[in-house]
Amino acid sequence: MTARLTLGALGGPHTFNGQAAQAMLRRYPQFTEIRYFPTSNDVIQAAMCGGLDAACAPEQTSKNGFHPAMAARMTAPDSRLHVIAEMARRYDCSLLGKPGSDLGQVRRVLGHNGSIAHSRSWLEQNLPRAEIEIVDTHSEVAARSVLDSDGTIASVGSPALGMKFGLVELAAKIDDGSVVNYWAVSLREPDCASPNRLLITGRFGGDGQMSTLIAGLGSIGYALWTVHSKESGRVLYEYDYMLRFAGNGTLDGARGVVSHFGAARLAGAWQA
């Protein structure tokens, strides 16, 4: 791929999403610039309206499975988004406090929804009297709130974020080794000639068409890895599916198989 693409990410280079975007930029030469946005929704909306080449967004996590909002965007019957790259990373969450404070002072913990979800067990066990609040912006905003506090507020963030803001690490690795997989989603059609990952979306019922599709992709070198489904809300046994395949084949071959199924869409093709 020779395109020079701009990748959108949340907050800044020290957020978890920002770190994933930087790793993606190093791994995929088509990305040459990262633009940061104040909220996750802003990142996705910029990609969906064509104001951004691609958005770095979570696909699934080791603790909570598929990201519901991302799955809904990809499986919507009118979706035009495609996956063109991905990057898996550990969260590595730290509890960050104001210099001079200690764990016993903390009465309120701020963080983004992903990092809080993966750290909640530790927080509830070790800070049972603290209020846990999910911010609708990002972890850099939460870090500023910690600095402006009297020491009773802490935030969940990356170790690098703590260093940037001069915060103290009250506890490290509080997410139990959680891993998140990020996608680069784009309006651009996939152009990786020999992808080792495919994403197929579509609405299927009980007529056996999905089985035939899976068998067809298997015949050209791709095995089914994961399945996400959401009821269509219309009839029994009809679901909007997100099917992830892995293997070694060609983009042309995958397009050829999918073209025989009116309900299916080649929603992603990339080298993992």
C-alpha positions as CSV (number, residue, x, y, z in Angstrom):
1,M,0.0,0.0,0.0
2,T,1.5,3.3,-1.1
3,A,-1.2,5.7,0.2
4,R,-0.3,8.4,2.7
5,L,-3.1,8.3,5.2
6,T,-4.0,10.3,8.3
7,L,-5.1,8.2,11.3
8,G,-7.4,9.7,14.0
9,A,-7.0,8.9,17.7
10,L,-8.4,9.9,21.0
11,G,-6.9,12.6,23.2
12,G,-3.2,12.6,22.7
13,P,-0.1,10.4,22.4
14,H,-0.2,9.3,26.0
15,T,-3.8,7.9,26.0
16,F,-4.2,4.2,25.5
17,N,-5.9,4.9,22.1
18,G,-3.1,7.3,21.2
19,Q,-0.4,4.8,22.0
20,A,-2.2,2.2,19.8
21,A,-2.4,4.7,17.0
22,Q,1.3,5.4,17.3
23,A,2.1,1.6,17.2
24,M,-0.2,1.3,14.1
25,L,1.7,4.1,12.4
26,R,5.0,2.3,13.0
27,R,3.7,-1.0,11.8
28,Y,1.7,0.2,8.7
29,P,3.6,2.5,6.3
30,Q,0.5,3.9,4.7
31,F,-0.2,5.9,7.9
32,T,2.0,9.0,8.0
33,E,0.2,11.3,10.4
34,I,-2.0,11.1,13.6
35,R,-4.7,13.6,14.4
36,Y,-6.1,13.7,17.9
37,F,-9.8,14.4,18.8
38,P,-11.4,15.2,22.2
39,T,-13.9,12.3,22.3
40,S,-14.1,8.7,20.9
41,N,-17.3,9.7,19.0
42,D,-15.5,12.6,17.4
43,V,-12.8,10.2,16.1
44,I,-15.3,7.8,14.5
45,Q,-17.6,10.6,13.1
46,A,-14.6,12.2,11.4
47,A,-13.8,8.9,9.6
48,M,-17.5,8.2,8.8
49,C,-18.0,11.5,7.1
50,G,-14.7,11.3,5.1
51,G,-13.0,14.1,7.1
52,L,-10.3,11.6,8.1
53,D,-8.7,8.7,6.3
54,A,-9.1,6.2,9.2
55,A,-9.9,6.1,12.8
56,C,-8.2,4.1,15.5
57,A,-11.0,2.3,17.4
58,P,-11.3,-0.7,19.8
59,E,-12.6,-3.9,18.3
60,Q,-12.6,-6.2,21.3
61,T,-10.9,-6.7,24.7
62,S,-9.7,-9.8,26.5
63,K,-12.0,-9.1,29.4
64,N,-15.2,-7.8,27.9
65,G,-15.2,-9.3,24.4
66,F,-16.5,-7.3,21.4
67,H,-16.9,-3.6,21.6
68,P,-20.7,-3.1,21.2
69,A,-20.6,0.3,19.5
70,M,-17.9,-0.7,17.0
71,A,-19.7,-4.0,16.2
72,A,-23.0,-2.0,15.6
73,R,-21.3,0.4,13.3
74,M,-19.7,-2.4,11.2
75,T,-22.8,-4.6,11.0
76,A,-25.3,-1.9,10.2
77,P,-26.9,-2.9,6.8
78,D,-26.0,0.5,5.4
79,S,-22.4,0.6,6.9
80,R,-19.7,1.8,4.5
81,L,-16.8,1.4,7.0
82,H,-13.9,-1.0,6.3
83,V,-11.1,-2.3,8.4
84,I,-7.7,-1.7,6.8
85,A,-5.3,-2.4,9.8
86,E,-5.2,-3.5,13.4
87,M,-3.0,-3.5,16.5
88,A,-3.3,-5.5,19.7
89,R,-1.8,-4.0,22.9
90,R,-1.9,-4.5,26.6
91,Y,-3.7,-1.8,28.6
92,D,-1.0,-1.6,31.4
93,C,-3.2,0.6,33.5
94,S,-1.8,2.6,36.5
95,L,-3.6,4.5,39.2
96,L,-2.2,8.1,39.0
97,G,-2.3,10.6,41.9
98,K,-1.2,14.1,42.7
99,P,2.4,14.4,43.9
100,G,2.5,14.1,47.7
101,S,-0.8,12.0,47.9
102,D,-1.2,8.4,48.8
103,L,-3.6,5.6,48.2
104,G,-5.4,6.2,51.5
105,Q,-6.5,9.7,50.5
106,V,-8.3,8.7,47.3
107,R,-12.0,9.2,47.4
108,R,-12.7,9.6,43.6
109,V,-11.2,7.8,40.6
110,L,-11.6,9.2,37.0
111,G,-10.9,7.3,33.8
112,H,-12.1,6.5,30.3
113,N,-14.7,3.7,29.9
114,G,-12.2,1.1,28.6
115,S,-9.5,1.5,31.2
116,I,-12.1,1.7,34.0
117,A,-13.9,-1.4,32.9
118,H,-10.6,-3.4,33.0
119,S,-9.5,-1.9,36.3
120,R,-12.8,-1.9,38.1
121,S,-12.2,-5.1,40.0
122,W,-8.9,-3.8,41.5
123,L,-10.4,-0.4,42.3
124,E,-13.4,-1.9,44.1
125,Q,-11.3,-4.2,46.1
126,N,-8.6,-1.7,47.0
127,L,-10.6,1.5,47.2
128,P,-14.0,0.4,48.4
129,R,-15.0,3.9,49.6
130,A,-14.0,5.7,46.4
131,E,-16.4,6.9,43.8
132,I,-15.5,5.6,40.3
133,E,-16.4,8.0,37.5
134,I,-16.2,7.4,33.8
135,V,-15.2,10.6,31.9
136,D,-16.7,11.3,28.4
137,T,-13.5,12.8,27.1
138,H,-10.2,11.1,27.7
139,S,-7.5,10.3,30.2
140,E,-5.4,13.4,29.7
141,V,-8.4,15.5,30.8
142,A,-8.8,13.2,33.8
143,A,-5.1,13.7,34.6
144,R,-5.5,17.5,34.7
145,S,-8.3,17.1,37.2
146,V,-6.0,15.1,39.4
147,L,-3.4,17.8,39.3
148,D,-6.0,20.4,40.2
149,S,-7.3,18.4,43.2
150,D,-6.4,18.3,46.8
151,G,-5.0,14.8,46.5
152,T,-8.4,13.0,47.0
153,I,-8.8,12.5,43.2
154,A,-6.9,9.9,41.2
155,S,-7.1,8.7,37.6
156,V,-6.6,5.5,35.6
157,G,-4.0,6.1,32.8
158,S,-0.9,4.9,31.2
159,P,2.5,5.2,33.0
160,A,3.6,7.6,30.2
161,L,0.7,9.8,30.9
162,G,1.7,10.0,34.5
163,M,5.2,11.0,33.5
164,K,3.9,13.7,31.2
165,F,1.8,15.4,33.8
166,G,4.2,14.8,36.7
167,L,1.7,12.5,38.6
168,V,2.8,9.8,41.0
169,E,2.0,6.1,40.3
170,L,-0.1,5.0,43.3
171,A,-0.4,1.5,41.9
172,A,0.8,-0.2,38.7
173,K,-0.7,-2.9,36.4
174,I,-4.2,-2.7,38.0
175,D,-6.0,-4.2,34.9
176,D,-5.0,-7.8,35.4
177,G,-3.1,-8.1,32.2
178,S,-6.0,-7.0,29.9
179,V,-5.4,-6.8,26.2
180,V,-7.3,-4.6,23.7
181,N,-7.4,-5.0,19.9
182,Y,-7.7,-1.8,17.9
183,W,-8.9,-1.5,14.3
184,A,-8.2,1.3,11.8
185,V,-11.6,1.8,10.2
186,S,-12.1,3.8,7.0
187,L,-14.4,4.6,4.2
188,R,-11.6,3.5,1.9
189,E,-11.9,0.1,0.2
190,P,-9.3,-2.4,1.3
191,D,-6.4,-2.7,-1.1
192,C,-4.1,-5.2,0.6
193,A,-3.4,-7.7,-2.2
194,S,-2.6,-10.6,0.1
195,P,-4.5,-10.1,3.4
196,N,-4.1,-12.6,6.2
197,R,-7.3,-11.3,7.9
198,L,-10.7,-10.7,6.5
199,L,-13.9,-9.2,7.9
200,I,-17.2,-10.2,6.4
201,T,-20.5,-8.6,7.5
202,G,-24.0,-9.4,6.5
203,R,-27.6,-10.3,7.4
204,F,-28.2,-14.0,7.3
205,G,-31.1,-16.2,8.3
206,G,-31.8,-19.9,8.5
207,D,-31.3,-20.7,4.8
208,G,-27.7,-22.0,5.0
209,Q,-26.2,-19.2,3.0
210,M,-23.7,-18.3,5.8
211,S,-22.4,-21.9,5.9
212,T,-21.9,-21.8,2.1
213,L,-20.0,-18.5,2.5
214,I,-17.7,-19.9,5.2
215,A,-17.0,-23.0,3.1
216,G,-16.2,-20.8,0.1
217,L,-13.7,-18.7,1.9
218,G,-12.2,-21.9,3.4
219,S,-11.6,-23.2,-0.1
220,I,-9.4,-20.2,-0.9
221,G,-7.4,-20.4,2.3
222,Y,-9.3,-18.5,5.0
223,A,-10.6,-20.1,8.3
224,L,-13.4,-18.7,10.4
225,W,-11.9,-17.3,13.7
226,T,-14.7,-15.3,15.5
227,V,-18.4,-14.6,15.1
228,H,-20.4,-11.7,16.4
229,S,-24.2,-11.6,15.9
230,K,-27.0,-9.2,16.7
231,E,-30.6,-10.0,16.1
232,S,-32.2,-8.1,13.2
233,G,-35.4,-7.5,15.1
234,R,-37.5,-8.7,12.2
235,V,-37.9,-12.5,12.2
236,L,-36.6,-15.6,14.0
237,Y,-33.0,-16.8,13.2
238,E,-32.1,-13.6,11.3
239,Y,-29.0,-11.9,12.6
240,D,-26.5,-9.2,11.5
241,Y,-23.2,-11.0,11.6
242,M,-19.6,-9.9,11.8
243,L,-17.3,-12.8,10.7
244,R,-13.6,-12.6,11.2
245,F,-11.3,-14.9,9.1
246,A,-7.6,-15.7,9.2
247,G,-5.4,-17.4,6.6
248,N,-3.4,-16.8,3.4
249,G,-5.2,-16.0,0.2
250,T,-5.8,-13.0,-2.1
251,L,-8.0,-10.0,-2.0
252,D,-9.3,-10.8,-5.5
253,G,-10.2,-14.3,-4.3
254,A,-12.1,-13.1,-1.3
255,R,-14.0,-10.6,-3.4
256,G,-14.9,-13.3,-5.8
257,V,-16.4,-15.5,-3.1
258,V,-18.3,-12.7,-1.4
259,S,-19.7,-11.4,-4.7
260,H,-22.0,-14.5,-4.8
261,F,-23.8,-13.5,-1.7
262,G,-26.1,-10.5,-1.9
263,A,-26.4,-10.3,1.9
264,A,-22.6,-10.2,2.5
265,R,-20.1,-7.4,2.4
266,L,-16.3,-7.5,2.4
267,A,-15.9,-5.2,5.3
268,G,-12.1,-5.6,5.9
269,A,-9.0,-7.1,4.5
270,W,-5.5,-6.4,6.0
271,Q,-2.2,-7.9,7.2
272,A,-2.3,-8.4,10.9
